[in-house]
Amino acid sequence: MKSNQKQINYLVSLFALIAVVFFSCKKDKDNTNASPETEYGFISGRVHTPNNTNVGSALIIAGEYNTKSNAQGEFILRVPTGFYKLKIQTGSGHVFKSMVGVEVKANDTLRLSDSESLLQQIKQLAFIPGAYDRIETIIIDSLGYAATAISVNDLDNLSYMQSFGGIFFDCGKSGSLDSLKYTNISNYLVNGGSIYASDWAIEYLTGDGSWRPALGSNTLNVSASKNQSHEAGYSTMATCLSSEVGGFIPDSALCASKSGAIGLITNALINDPDIVTLVGKDSMDIEYNLGSWEKISHVDIPFTTMIEKNNPGPGPLAVSCDLNGTAFGGRIIYTTFHNHPQGNISTDVKLVLQHFILSL
C-alpha cells in the first residue's frame, strides 16, 4: 500500500512538472511571435493654389492611406510611423499634383508648410476663347495657374493638342469645325487628354449642324458614323429630336438644343459628393443671364449627371464622362452654365467651376 502511494505521488509530481514545462514553453512561444503595437502619427496641411485659393476635395495619399481635404482645403491623415512620399492631387493627377517627402513620428502631428501643400500644375492647359464664356479668368486670376490661348484651327494639329493636359472650349466659338478637328479631339481624349466645354461649345462634341470634310482629308464622315458607333461604351438606344450634324459623340449620348430661357434655376440638385463638400449643401441656385442656352434633354452612357434641376421638371445642367473608361485622363466635363464675361456669377457657381478646372 505504501509502495502504491509512492507511485501515485511520483506520477502526480511528474504530471505537475510536465504541466509547468508545457505552459512555460507556450508562454515563451507566444512572446516570441507577439508583434509590438503599431505606433501612429498624423500629417496635416492646407491644400491651396498659387493664388492661395483653398482646394477642397483634393486627394492626399501616403502609402496605403488616404483622405480628402475639406472645403477650406484642410486635411489630417493618420498613418503608421515612418517615411512617406506624400502625394496631393485633384482629378486623376495628370494635370494637378504635388509630391513631398515626410517623416511621421509616433503621437506627433507633422504640419506641412504652405510651399509643401501647394497644388502644382504639372501639365500645360489651353483654351479657345469664346464670345460668352471666360473660363480662363478663373484658371489664371482666381486659381493662379497658366493657360495658353489657342484657336479653332489649332485643332488640325493633334501633336500640338497633346502638349496640353487639358483644353477648355469657351461658349461662342469663332471658326468652323470639320472632320479632321472632330477626329483629333476624339483621339486627344482617347490618348489621355481632358476637355471642358460650356453651353454652345457642345458643338465641339456633338456637332455644329454642318458637315465639313477637311480639305484633302480622307477622314471618315463622322456625322454619318457617330450615331451608329458602339465604341467607348456609348448607348444608341435613345433618339435625339434635336440632333446635330458633325461631332464625334453620338447625339443619343448627349442631346441638347438652344431652348434655355433667361432666368434663375433654384435648388438645382447636386449629385456629385465632392461638390456637396465644396458648397456645403446638396443644392444650389444657377443664374442664366443669356437666352438660348443649350438645354439638355437626354443623357446616356458614358455620361453621368453631376448637377440637375428638379423644378418644374428634371434636366441635367452639368455632366461628365471618361471617354476611354479609365481614371487616367480622357475626361469630358460639359456644363450648360459658365463664367459670364461680366463676371457676375455666384460664389457657388465659381466654386463649382474651380472644381471642374481642377478635376481635369
C-alpha positions as CSV (number, residue, x, y, z in Angstrom):
1,M,0.0,0.0,0.0
2,K,2.9,2.3,0.9
3,S,4.5,1.4,-2.5
4,N,1.3,2.2,-4.4
5,Q,1.1,5.6,-2.6
6,K,4.7,6.4,-3.6
7,Q,3.9,5.6,-7.2
8,I,0.9,7.9,-7.1
9,N,2.9,10.7,-5.6
10,Y,5.6,10.2,-8.2
11,L,3.0,10.3,-11.1
12,V,1.4,13.5,-9.6
13,S,4.8,15.2,-9.4
14,L,5.7,14.1,-12.9
15,F,2.5,15.4,-14.4
16,A,2.9,18.7,-12.5
17,L,6.4,19.1,-13.8
18,I,5.2,18.4,-17.4
19,A,2.5,20.9,-17.0
20,V,4.9,23.6,-15.8
21,V,7.3,22.9,-18.6
22,F,4.4,22.9,-21.2
23,F,2.9,26.2,-20.1
24,S,6.3,27.8,-19.7
25,C,7.2,26.8,-23.3
26,K,3.9,28.0,-24.6
27,K,4.4,31.4,-22.9
28,D,7.8,31.8,-24.4
29,K,6.5,30.9,-27.8
30,D,3.7,33.4,-27.6
31,N,6.1,36.1,-26.5
32,T,8.4,35.3,-29.5
33,N,5.6,35.7,-32.0
34,A,3.9,38.7,-30.5
35,S,4.5,41.9,-32.5
36,P,4.7,45.3,-30.8
37,E,1.6,47.5,-31.2
38,T,1.9,49.8,-34.3
39,E,2.5,53.4,-33.5
40,Y,0.8,56.2,-35.4
41,G,1.3,59.8,-36.2
42,F,-0.5,62.5,-38.2
43,I,0.1,64.6,-41.3
44,S,-1.9,67.8,-41.7
45,G,-1.9,70.8,-44.0
46,R,-4.0,73.1,-46.2
47,V,-4.1,72.4,-49.9
48,H,-4.1,75.6,-51.9
49,T,-3.4,77.1,-55.4
50,P,-0.7,79.7,-56.4
51,N,-3.3,82.4,-55.7
52,N,-3.9,81.0,-52.2
53,T,-7.3,79.7,-53.1
54,N,-8.3,76.8,-50.8
55,V,-8.7,73.4,-52.7
56,G,-11.5,71.2,-51.3
57,S,-11.9,67.5,-52.1
58,A,-8.2,67.2,-53.0
59,L,-6.9,63.6,-52.6
60,I,-4.0,63.1,-50.1
61,I,-2.2,59.8,-50.4
62,A,0.6,58.3,-48.1
63,G,1.3,54.7,-48.9
64,E,-1.9,52.7,-48.5
65,Y,-3.6,55.6,-46.5
66,N,-5.6,58.5,-48.0
67,T,-8.0,61.2,-47.2
68,K,-9.6,64.3,-48.8
69,S,-9.4,67.9,-47.9
70,N,-12.4,69.7,-46.6
71,A,-14.0,72.9,-48.1
72,Q,-11.2,75.0,-46.5
73,G,-8.5,72.8,-48.0
74,E,-7.6,71.4,-44.6
75,F,-6.8,67.8,-44.1
76,I,-5.4,65.5,-41.4
77,L,-4.2,61.9,-42.2
78,R,-3.4,59.3,-39.6
79,V,-0.7,56.9,-40.7
80,P,1.8,54.4,-39.1
81,T,5.2,56.0,-38.2
82,G,7.8,56.1,-40.9
83,F,8.9,57.8,-44.1
84,Y,6.4,58.6,-46.9
85,K,6.3,60.2,-50.3
86,L,3.1,62.2,-49.8
87,K,1.0,62.8,-52.9
88,I,-1.5,65.6,-53.2
89,Q,-3.7,65.7,-56.3
90,T,-7.0,66.6,-57.9
91,G,-8.7,64.7,-60.7
92,S,-6.6,61.9,-62.0
93,G,-3.5,63.8,-61.0
94,H,-2.2,64.1,-64.6
95,V,-2.6,67.9,-64.6
96,F,-2.5,69.0,-60.9
97,K,-0.3,67.1,-58.5
98,S,2.4,67.7,-55.8
99,M,4.8,65.3,-54.1
100,V,6.7,65.8,-50.9
101,G,8.8,63.5,-48.7
102,V,7.8,63.4,-45.0
103,E,8.7,61.5,-41.8
104,V,5.9,60.7,-39.4
105,K,6.8,60.2,-35.7
106,A,4.7,58.5,-33.0
107,N,2.0,60.5,-31.5
108,D,3.1,63.6,-33.4
109,T,1.4,65.8,-36.0
110,L,3.5,66.9,-38.9
111,R,2.1,70.1,-40.4
112,L,3.1,70.8,-44.0
113,S,4.3,74.3,-44.8
114,D,2.4,76.4,-47.4
115,S,5.1,75.6,-50.0
116,E,4.7,71.9,-49.4
117,S,0.9,71.9,-49.6
118,L,0.8,74.0,-52.7
119,L,-1.0,72.1,-55.5
120,Q,1.3,72.2,-58.5
121,Q,0.3,72.4,-62.2
122,I,2.4,69.7,-63.9
123,K,1.0,69.9,-67.4
124,Q,0.0,72.9,-69.5
125,L,-3.6,74.0,-70.1
126,A,-5.1,75.6,-73.3
127,F,-8.3,77.4,-74.0
128,I,-10.2,78.5,-77.1
129,P,-11.7,81.9,-76.4
130,G,-15.5,82.4,-76.8
131,A,-17.9,85.2,-77.0
132,Y,-19.9,84.3,-73.9
133,D,-17.5,82.5,-71.6
134,R,-14.3,83.4,-69.9
135,I,-13.3,80.3,-68.1
136,E,-9.6,81.4,-68.5
137,T,-10.1,84.2,-66.0
138,I,-10.9,81.6,-63.3
139,I,-7.9,79.5,-64.3
140,I,-5.5,82.4,-64.3
141,D,-6.9,85.1,-62.0
142,S,-8.8,83.1,-59.4
143,L,-6.6,80.0,-59.1
144,G,-3.2,81.4,-60.3
145,Y,-2.4,78.7,-62.9
146,A,-1.2,79.2,-66.5
147,A,-3.3,78.7,-69.7
148,T,-2.5,79.3,-73.3
149,A,-4.9,80.7,-75.8
150,I,-5.2,78.6,-79.0
151,S,-7.6,78.8,-82.0
152,V,-10.1,76.5,-83.6
153,N,-7.6,76.0,-86.4
154,D,-5.0,74.6,-83.9
155,L,-7.3,71.6,-83.6
156,D,-5.9,70.5,-87.0
157,N,-2.6,69.6,-85.2
158,L,-3.0,66.6,-82.9
159,S,0.6,66.6,-81.7
160,Y,0.2,70.3,-80.6
161,M,-3.0,69.5,-78.8
162,Q,-1.3,66.6,-77.0
163,S,1.2,69.1,-75.5
164,F,-1.7,70.2,-73.2
165,G,-3.1,68.2,-70.3
166,G,-6.5,69.8,-70.7
167,I,-8.2,72.0,-73.2
168,F,-11.1,74.4,-72.4
169,F,-13.7,75.3,-75.0
170,D,-15.5,78.6,-74.2
171,C,-19.1,79.1,-75.3
172,G,-19.4,81.1,-78.6
173,K,-16.5,79.9,-80.8
174,S,-15.1,81.8,-83.7
175,G,-14.3,79.5,-86.6
176,S,-15.6,76.3,-88.3
177,L,-15.2,72.7,-87.3
178,D,-14.6,69.9,-89.8
179,S,-14.0,66.2,-89.9
180,L,-10.3,66.4,-89.0
181,K,-10.8,68.6,-86.0
182,Y,-13.5,66.3,-84.6
183,T,-11.3,63.2,-85.2
184,N,-8.4,65.0,-83.5
185,I,-10.5,65.9,-80.4
186,S,-11.6,62.3,-80.1
187,N,-8.0,61.0,-80.4
188,Y,-6.8,63.6,-78.0
189,L,-9.3,62.3,-75.4
190,V,-8.7,58.6,-76.0
191,N,-4.9,59.2,-75.6
192,G,-5.3,60.8,-72.1
193,G,-6.2,64.4,-72.7
194,S,-9.2,66.0,-70.9
195,I,-11.6,68.8,-72.0
196,Y,-14.1,71.2,-70.5
197,A,-16.9,72.6,-72.7
198,S,-19.6,75.1,-71.8
199,D,-23.0,75.8,-73.3
200,W,-22.8,76.3,-77.1
201,A,-19.4,74.7,-77.0
202,I,-21.3,71.4,-77.1
203,E,-20.6,71.8,-80.9
204,Y,-17.1,70.5,-80.3
205,L,-18.6,67.3,-79.0
206,T,-21.9,66.5,-80.8
207,G,-21.6,68.8,-83.9
208,D,-22.4,72.3,-85.1
209,G,-25.0,71.4,-87.6
210,S,-22.7,71.3,-90.7
211,W,-20.7,68.6,-92.3
212,R,-17.3,69.8,-93.5
213,P,-14.7,67.3,-94.7
214,A,-11.2,68.6,-94.0
215,L,-9.5,69.9,-97.1
216,G,-7.6,67.0,-98.7
217,S,-8.6,64.7,-95.8
218,N,-9.6,61.0,-96.1
219,T,-11.2,61.2,-92.7
220,L,-14.4,59.2,-92.4
221,N,-17.7,61.1,-92.4
222,V,-18.1,61.5,-88.6
223,S,-21.6,62.9,-89.0
224,A,-22.7,59.7,-90.7
225,S,-20.9,57.2,-88.4
226,K,-21.2,58.7,-84.9
227,N,-24.8,57.7,-84.3
228,Q,-24.1,54.2,-85.4
229,S,-21.0,53.7,-83.3
230,H,-20.9,51.4,-80.2
231,E,-17.3,52.3,-79.4
232,A,-16.3,53.6,-75.9
233,G,-19.5,52.1,-74.4
234,Y,-21.9,54.6,-75.9
235,S,-25.6,53.6,-75.9
236,T,-27.5,54.4,-79.1
237,M,-30.9,53.2,-77.8
238,A,-32.4,56.6,-77.4
239,T,-33.1,59.1,-80.1
240,C,-32.3,62.9,-80.1
241,L,-35.0,65.1,-81.6
242,S,-32.6,68.0,-81.8
243,S,-29.6,66.1,-83.2
244,E,-26.8,68.0,-84.9
245,V,-24.6,67.1,-87.9
246,G,-20.9,66.7,-87.1
247,G,-19.2,65.9,-83.9
248,F,-17.7,62.6,-82.6
249,I,-20.1,61.9,-79.7
250,P,-23.5,60.3,-80.6
251,D,-26.4,62.7,-80.1
252,S,-28.1,59.8,-78.3
253,A,-25.5,60.0,-75.5
254,L,-25.7,63.8,-75.1
255,C,-28.7,65.6,-76.6
256,A,-29.3,69.3,-76.2
257,S,-31.0,72.2,-78.0
258,K,-30.7,76.0,-77.7
259,S,-34.0,76.3,-75.9
260,G,-33.0,77.5,-72.4
261,A,-34.5,80.8,-71.2
262,I,-33.1,83.7,-69.2
263,G,-33.7,83.2,-65.5
264,L,-32.7,81.7,-62.2
265,I,-32.9,77.9,-61.6
266,T,-33.3,77.5,-57.8
267,N,-32.3,74.5,-55.7
268,A,-30.6,72.6,-58.5
269,L,-29.7,69.1,-57.2
270,I,-26.0,68.3,-56.7
271,N,-25.3,64.6,-57.3
272,D,-21.5,64.8,-57.0
273,P,-20.4,64.3,-53.4
274,D,-17.2,66.4,-53.9
275,I,-19.2,69.4,-55.0
276,V,-21.5,68.9,-52.0
277,T,-18.4,69.2,-49.8
278,L,-17.3,72.3,-51.5
279,V,-20.5,74.3,-51.4
280,G,-21.6,72.8,-48.1
281,K,-25.1,71.7,-49.3
282,D,-26.8,69.4,-51.8
283,S,-28.5,72.1,-53.9
284,M,-27.6,75.4,-55.4
285,D,-29.0,78.3,-57.5
286,I,-27.8,78.9,-61.0
287,E,-28.5,82.1,-63.0
288,Y,-28.7,82.0,-66.8
289,N,-28.2,85.6,-68.0
290,L,-28.5,84.8,-71.7
291,G,-31.3,83.2,-73.5
292,S,-31.0,80.2,-75.9
293,W,-28.6,78.3,-73.7
294,E,-28.2,74.6,-74.5
295,K,-30.9,72.7,-72.6
296,I,-30.0,69.0,-72.2
297,S,-33.0,66.8,-73.0
298,H,-31.2,63.4,-72.7
299,V,-28.0,61.9,-71.3
300,D,-26.9,58.3,-71.7
301,I,-23.8,56.1,-71.2
302,P,-21.0,57.0,-70.7
303,F,-22.1,60.4,-69.3
304,T,-23.3,60.9,-65.8
305,T,-25.2,63.9,-64.3
306,M,-23.4,65.9,-61.7
307,I,-25.9,68.8,-61.3
308,E,-29.6,68.8,-62.4
309,K,-32.7,70.9,-62.0
310,N,-35.8,69.4,-60.4
311,N,-38.3,72.1,-60.8
312,P,-40.6,72.3,-62.7
313,G,-39.1,69.1,-64.2
314,P,-35.8,67.2,-64.1
315,G,-33.0,68.1,-66.5
316,P,-29.2,67.8,-66.4
317,L,-27.2,71.0,-66.1
318,A,-23.6,69.6,-65.8
319,V,-22.4,66.2,-67.0
320,S,-19.1,64.3,-67.2
321,C,-17.6,61.1,-68.6
322,D,-14.3,59.2,-69.0
323,L,-14.1,58.6,-72.7
324,N,-11.6,55.8,-72.5
325,G,-13.1,54.3,-69.5
326,T,-10.2,54.9,-67.1
327,A,-9.3,57.4,-64.5
328,F,-6.1,58.4,-66.3
329,G,-7.3,61.4,-68.4
330,G,-9.8,61.2,-71.2
331,R,-12.3,63.1,-69.2
332,I,-15.1,65.3,-70.6
333,I,-16.9,67.9,-68.4
334,Y,-19.8,69.7,-70.0
335,T,-21.8,72.5,-68.4
336,T,-24.9,74.4,-69.6
337,F,-23.8,77.3,-67.4
338,H,-20.4,79.1,-67.4
339,N,-18.4,82.1,-66.3
340,H,-20.2,85.1,-67.6
341,P,-18.0,87.7,-69.4
342,Q,-19.5,90.3,-67.0
343,G,-18.1,88.3,-64.1
344,N,-21.5,88.3,-62.2
345,I,-21.6,84.6,-61.2
346,S,-22.4,83.5,-57.7
347,T,-19.9,82.2,-55.2
348,D,-21.4,78.7,-55.5
349,V,-21.0,78.7,-59.3
350,K,-17.4,80.0,-59.0
351,L,-16.6,77.2,-56.6
352,V,-18.1,74.6,-59.0
353,L,-16.2,75.9,-62.0
354,Q,-12.9,75.9,-60.0
355,H,-13.6,72.3,-59.1
356,F,-14.2,71.4,-62.7
357,I,-11.0,73.0,-63.7
358,L,-9.0,71.1,-61.1
359,S,-10.8,67.8,-62.0
360,L,-9.3,67.6,-65.4
